[in-house]
Amino acid sequence: MIVESLEVEPLFVPLKEPFVIATARMETTRTGLVRVRLRSERSGRAVLGLGEAAPLPPVTREDFDDVRRSIEAVAAAWVGRELRTLPDLPSDALADPLADALADAPVARAALATALLDAACRVGGVSAAHLLATRRPEIGRPVARRLETDVTLPIVGAARMAELAREWRALGFTQFKVKVGKDLDEDVRSLLGVHAAVRDARFRLDANEGFTAQQALALLRAIESRGLVVECFEQPCARDDLEGMARVTRDAKTDVIADESVRTMADLEGVLAAEAADGVNLKLAKHGGPLAALEIGVRAMQAGMSVMCGAMVETRLGLVAMGHVAAALGGVDFVDLDTAFLLAADPFEGGWTANGPILELTGGPGLDVRMA
């Protein structure tokens, strides 16, 4: 297969309402759509692979303009390149010297790797999850096609958060990922308000580095004493504050999940050595693509950690790609693939069917996502 073309274009989609976390505010996605077209020299058949580049400054170092420059810089080198056989594609695509130009651009690299994986799997007639699963025989679990996601409640004030929770509960959601980390007292009020509005709510907290260890533990004490069920606490402290993360991990009753603290395999090893988390959140944009995320997930599972599969603020395309990683791992402890529900429009179709929080991968070739 020859890489016939490689392009990147803006994928800006308005959100239904502003998405606010401890470190950022977003009203429109500023992601990029990467298209890779492969053509068979033998048959002349062409296939199109899609990938989403999802920067989210300051969580990521790249913004959309950085991503566009990175992809355009390597496009000329990729076009005309012959890919190897399908089973070798993911590792070859990431290890290829041409990818050295993206060594410091994990968001762009993730989109390119995803698009190549999608295209190559379409050629081979297999789903991305099934190809990825061949890379983790040590897990010993079958591919999972059915996932259950939480839904995110951004920082919007106590009254609005409770209203949103009621709306999502009416659609079947009971697992709420609640953004915290800007104002401890307001966070407590908001969480208690959601609990009052949805009595069977289960909470996954995400501070996006917003707290000290002392503040994080104070929040947990305040809400757990009132009967709230907290399933996990994601990134309570700054990414480099492994001592603080370790304190929360040691003293909290719930799993502490490292997100911003783990971008690379070396980061994960550092977190393990410091006993700074009980689990890790995998994201394509952090790790540089599906295979890299898969490898970190395998290592985390082998170490006895819980695993979350999440995303930045992405469309269906990026979420489905991450869903294939979760499926290839045989299912994970926490699924946070909901941001397409928060968008005012969906530019894609396919990939999975959604029934409330239940996501079922279609099982078609590649990601099986197409433009709407």
Wavefront OBJ file of the C-alpha trace (Angstrom):
o trace
v 0.000 0.000 0.000
v 1.216 3.458 -0.950
v 0.414 6.604 1.012
v -1.309 8.584 -1.717
v -2.220 11.670 0.324
v -1.990 13.071 3.839
v -4.017 16.128 4.831
v -5.091 17.993 7.957
v -7.995 20.414 8.306
v -9.782 22.192 11.169
v -12.464 20.265 13.030
v -14.094 23.012 15.079
v -17.480 22.070 16.562
v -19.417 24.271 19.033
v -20.305 22.815 22.413
v -23.852 22.994 23.729
v -22.500 25.113 26.582
v -19.023 26.103 27.790
v -16.845 23.267 29.045
v -14.992 24.529 32.111
v -12.342 22.649 34.078
v -9.867 23.806 36.713
v -7.298 24.883 34.118
v -9.241 25.721 30.950
v -12.497 26.881 29.376
v -13.725 25.806 25.939
v -16.754 26.819 23.884
v -15.740 25.133 20.612
v -13.552 22.150 19.910
v -10.303 23.105 18.221
v -9.285 19.715 16.969
v -7.914 18.653 13.612
v -9.109 16.050 11.132
v -6.276 14.038 9.590
v -7.015 12.094 6.394
v -4.669 9.445 5.017
v -5.439 7.837 1.671
v -3.743 4.520 0.873
v -3.721 2.943 -2.583
v -2.850 -0.596 -3.591
v -0.285 -0.743 -6.385
v -1.611 -4.154 -7.378
v -5.365 -3.499 -7.535
v -5.487 0.278 -7.660
v -8.005 0.229 -4.806
v -7.864 3.239 -2.483
v -9.012 3.498 1.141
v -9.321 6.511 3.415
v -8.259 6.508 7.058
v -9.302 9.163 9.568
v -7.703 10.410 12.764
v -8.500 13.241 15.153
v -5.859 15.521 16.633
v -7.228 16.820 19.926
v -5.088 19.476 21.594
v -6.335 20.986 24.843
v -3.933 23.627 26.184
v -2.678 23.784 28.882
v -3.315 20.058 29.359
v -1.397 19.535 26.107
v 1.578 21.568 24.954
v 0.246 21.647 21.387
v -2.608 23.732 20.024
v -4.312 23.306 16.658
v -1.852 25.540 14.815
v 1.027 23.442 16.174
v -0.717 20.281 15.018
v -1.296 21.648 11.531
v 2.326 22.703 11.174
v 3.531 19.313 12.389
v 1.352 17.310 10.017
v 2.099 19.524 7.039
v 5.812 19.286 7.763
v 5.822 15.507 7.408
v 3.166 15.186 4.695
v 5.630 15.459 1.848
v 7.796 12.745 3.367
v 4.887 10.377 3.975
v 3.268 10.748 0.544
v 4.579 8.055 -1.769
v 5.804 5.880 1.088
v 5.076 2.157 0.893
v 3.647 0.622 4.040
v 4.604 -2.829 5.182
v 2.235 -5.700 5.810
v -0.843 -5.041 7.883
v 0.188 -6.812 11.118
v 3.337 -4.696 11.337
v 1.655 -1.373 10.702
v 1.092 0.095 14.175
v 4.623 -0.392 15.466
v 6.235 0.468 12.136
v 4.166 3.627 11.772
v 5.204 4.862 15.198
v 8.833 3.787 15.040
v 9.501 4.899 11.480
v 12.200 7.566 11.151
v 9.660 9.790 9.451
v 7.828 9.970 12.765
v 10.913 11.462 14.408
v 9.655 14.855 13.273
v 6.662 14.268 15.555
v 8.634 12.992 18.529
v 7.712 16.087 20.540
v 4.219 16.364 19.076
v 2.142 13.558 20.615
v -1.191 15.107 19.604
v -0.232 15.250 15.928
v 1.428 11.848 16.153
v -1.717 10.345 17.681
v -3.891 11.592 14.833
v -1.488 10.329 12.181
v -1.100 6.927 13.832
v -4.883 6.619 14.203
v -5.524 7.488 10.562
v -2.920 4.980 9.375
v -4.366 2.290 11.617
v -7.886 3.019 10.365
v -6.836 2.869 6.719
v -4.743 -0.258 7.047
v -7.476 -2.109 8.943
v -9.976 -1.155 6.253
v -7.652 -2.730 3.701
v -7.420 -5.885 5.786
v -11.130 -5.971 6.602
v -10.567 -6.120 10.372
v -11.559 -3.804 13.186
v -8.889 -1.688 14.838
v -9.663 -3.341 18.184
v -8.971 -6.818 16.845
v -5.671 -5.772 15.287
v -4.594 -3.974 18.467
v -5.569 -7.011 20.538
v -2.920 -9.063 18.738
v -0.367 -6.791 20.435
v -1.386 -7.682 23.993
v -1.552 -11.501 24.271
v -0.354 -11.224 27.884
v -3.705 -9.726 28.919
v -5.552 -12.928 28.104
v -9.010 -11.363 27.773
v -11.273 -11.327 24.714
v -11.963 -8.112 22.830
v -14.835 -6.203 24.430
v -17.327 -4.552 22.097
v -19.652 -3.145 24.780
v -18.540 -0.246 26.983
v -20.345 1.869 29.558
v -19.300 5.506 29.786
v -19.780 8.128 32.420
v -20.854 11.662 31.535
v -18.941 14.795 32.484
v -20.362 17.655 34.515
v -18.149 20.730 33.965
v -17.656 23.517 36.488
v -20.897 25.463 36.030
v -22.095 26.262 39.560
v -24.133 24.133 41.928
v -27.617 24.865 40.575
v -26.759 24.272 36.917
v -24.726 21.161 37.722
v -27.681 19.612 39.545
v -29.942 20.474 36.621
v -27.555 18.841 34.160
v -27.310 15.747 36.343
v -31.089 15.343 36.338
v -31.155 15.684 32.550
v -28.454 13.052 32.090
v -30.090 10.715 34.615
v -33.264 10.834 32.532
v -31.166 9.457 29.655
v -29.862 6.570 31.752
v -26.573 7.914 33.122
v -25.698 7.208 36.759
v -21.906 7.625 36.664
v -20.920 11.277 36.741
v -17.422 12.592 36.158
v -17.489 15.881 38.031
v -14.915 18.557 37.332
v -13.556 20.152 40.510
v -10.423 22.010 41.556
v -11.200 25.734 41.260
v -13.020 26.432 44.544
v -13.179 23.801 47.278
v -16.305 25.144 48.980
v -18.172 25.525 45.684
v -17.098 22.015 44.698
v -18.614 20.614 47.888
v -21.868 22.493 47.274
v -22.025 21.291 43.681
v -21.395 17.660 44.566
v -23.955 17.682 47.358
v -26.422 19.279 44.950
v -25.928 16.528 42.378
v -26.304 13.900 45.107
v -29.590 15.470 46.201
v -30.834 15.640 42.600
v -29.775 12.097 41.608
v -29.789 9.803 44.623
v -28.198 6.853 42.803
v -25.368 8.937 41.356
v -21.856 7.517 41.477
v -19.059 10.060 41.310
v -15.728 10.207 39.528
v -13.945 13.383 40.562
v -11.434 15.148 38.317
v -9.433 18.079 39.680
v -7.168 18.519 36.629
v -4.236 19.314 38.955
v -6.258 21.932 40.843
v -5.720 20.862 44.462
v -3.042 20.322 47.024
v -3.124 16.945 48.730
v -4.655 18.548 51.812
v -7.457 20.135 49.786
v -8.177 16.917 47.899
v -8.486 14.925 51.102
v -10.653 17.631 52.662
v -13.033 17.412 49.701
v -13.280 13.647 50.022
v -13.980 13.828 53.745
v -16.666 16.467 53.234
v -18.638 14.496 50.662
v -18.056 10.919 51.768
v -19.334 11.813 55.232
v -22.599 12.808 53.528
v -23.000 9.470 51.798
v -21.678 10.218 48.303
v -20.233 7.199 46.489
v -16.873 8.197 44.981
v -15.511 5.654 42.524
v -12.235 7.430 41.795
v -10.401 10.754 42.068
v -8.521 11.782 38.950
v -5.369 13.908 39.088
v -6.024 15.712 42.396
v -2.574 17.359 42.458
v -0.141 18.933 40.000
v 1.378 16.529 37.489
v 4.857 16.825 38.997
v 3.669 16.670 42.616
v 4.078 12.933 43.001
v 4.539 13.350 46.736
v 1.120 14.997 46.981
v -0.426 12.392 44.689
v 1.092 9.650 46.844
v -0.365 11.181 49.998
v -3.857 11.241 48.516
v -3.380 7.683 47.230
v -2.302 6.524 50.669
v -5.023 8.287 52.668
v -8.047 8.202 50.342
v -10.611 5.413 50.408
v -11.087 5.595 46.644
v -8.797 4.962 43.676
v -6.568 7.861 42.670
v -6.112 8.026 38.892
v -3.067 9.649 37.291
v -3.883 11.599 34.131
v -1.646 14.591 33.494
v 1.131 12.844 35.454
v 1.380 10.014 32.902
v 2.190 10.862 29.309
v 4.889 8.285 28.598
v 5.856 4.821 29.779
v 8.657 6.432 31.780
v 6.084 8.629 33.518
v 4.072 5.553 34.448
v 7.134 3.873 35.890
v 7.799 6.991 37.963
v 4.251 6.981 39.313
v 4.541 3.295 40.160
v 7.856 3.821 41.940
v 6.412 6.706 43.972
v 3.164 4.816 44.677
v 1.501 8.011 43.471
v -1.686 6.525 41.984
v -3.895 3.460 41.987
v -4.707 3.790 38.304
v -3.998 5.612 35.053
v -6.125 7.443 32.493
v -5.182 6.567 28.912
v -5.625 9.173 26.189
v -4.495 9.044 22.573
v -3.446 12.698 22.530
v -1.203 12.271 25.575
v 0.514 9.080 24.537
v 0.862 9.553 20.793
v -1.648 7.101 19.373
v -3.546 3.853 19.870
v -0.574 1.505 20.143
v 1.260 3.714 22.628
v -1.885 3.984 24.759
v -2.383 0.232 24.547
v 1.158 -0.471 25.712
v 0.815 1.825 28.716
v -2.516 0.196 29.539
v -0.978 -3.276 29.408
v 1.836 -2.229 31.737
v -0.636 -0.658 34.164
v -2.762 -3.809 34.217
v 0.289 -5.956 34.818
v 1.166 -3.722 37.774
v -2.303 -4.183 39.254
v -3.491 -0.673 38.500
v -7.005 0.272 37.482
v -7.339 1.675 33.963
v -9.512 4.474 32.625
v -9.910 5.198 28.924
v -10.603 8.879 28.352
v -10.167 11.671 25.853
v -9.779 15.399 25.460
v -12.815 17.314 24.167
v -13.195 15.193 21.040
v -15.791 14.263 18.463
v -17.137 10.778 17.811
v -14.040 10.062 15.690
v -11.519 10.437 18.492
v -13.764 8.770 21.044
v -14.359 5.699 18.881
v -10.608 5.378 18.340
v -10.064 5.355 22.102
v -12.951 2.939 22.436
v -11.050 0.491 20.252
v -8.123 0.670 22.677
v -10.474 -0.052 25.593
v -11.967 -2.938 23.635
v -8.537 -4.313 22.736
v -7.626 -4.334 26.435
v -10.643 -6.530 27.047
v -12.535 -3.758 28.784
v -11.306 -1.350 31.443
v -12.362 -0.200 34.909
v -13.529 3.275 33.926
v -14.731 4.564 30.544
v -14.893 8.331 30.008
v -15.808 8.713 26.345
v -18.671 11.168 26.451
v -17.664 14.499 24.936
v -19.470 13.853 21.637
v -22.676 14.068 23.700
v -21.675 17.593 24.732
v -21.343 18.930 21.171
v -23.991 20.949 19.349
v -23.494 18.845 16.193
v -21.978 15.507 15.235
v -19.888 15.682 12.048
v -19.484 11.882 11.954
v -21.563 8.742 11.977
v -20.865 5.083 12.589
v -18.175 3.578 14.773
v -20.530 2.666 17.564
v -24.135 2.817 18.605
v -25.026 4.659 21.797
v -27.967 3.822 24.019
v -27.652 6.212 26.932
v -24.295 5.366 28.527
v -23.933 2.050 26.672
v -21.554 2.210 23.713
v -21.344 -0.768 21.383
v -18.644 -0.827 18.719
v -19.965 -1.750 15.289
v -17.127 -4.169 14.585
v -16.706 -2.923 11.020
v -13.301 -2.522 9.343
v -10.962 0.008 10.935
v -12.788 2.503 13.118
v -15.873 2.253 10.877
v -16.433 6.010 11.259
v -17.376 8.201 8.302
v -18.302 11.801 7.672
v -21.991 12.505 8.273
l 1 2 3 4 5 6 7 8 9 10 11 12 13 14 15 16 17 18 19 20 21 22 23 24 25 26 27 28 29 30 31 32 33 34 35 36 37 38 39 40 41 42 43 44 45 46 47 48 49 50 51 52 53 54 55 56 57 58 59 60 61 62 63 64 65 66 67 68 69 70 71 72 73 74 75 76 77 78 79 80 81 82 83 84 85 86 87 88 89 90 91 92 93 94 95 96 97 98 99 100 101 102 103 104 105 106 107 108 109 110 111 112 113 114 115 116 117 118 119 120 121 122 123 124 125 126 127 128 129 130 131 132 133 134 135 136 137 138 139 140 141 142 143 144 145 146 147 148 149 150 151 152 153 154 155 156 157 158 159 160 161 162 163 164 165 166 167 168 169 170 171 172 173 174 175 176 177 178 179 180 181 182 183 184 185 186 187 188 189 190 191 192 193 194 195 196 197 198 199 200 201 202 203 204 205 206 207 208 209 210 211 212 213 214 215 216 217 218 219 220 221 222 223 224 225 226 227 228 229 230 231 232 233 234 235 236 237 238 239 240 241 242 243 244 245 246 247 248 249 250 251 252 253 254 255 256 257 258 259 260 261 262 263 264 265 266 267 268 269 270 271 272 273 274 275 276 277 278 279 280 281 282 283 284 285 286 287 288 289 290 291 292 293 294 295 296 297 298 299 300 301 302 303 304 305 306 307 308 309 310 311 312 313 314 315 316 317 318 319 320 321 322 323 324 325 326 327 328 329 330 331 332 333 334 335 336 337 338 339 340 341 342 343 344 345 346 347 348 349 350 351 352 353 354 355 356 357 358 359 360 361 362 363 364 365 366 367 368 369 370 371 372
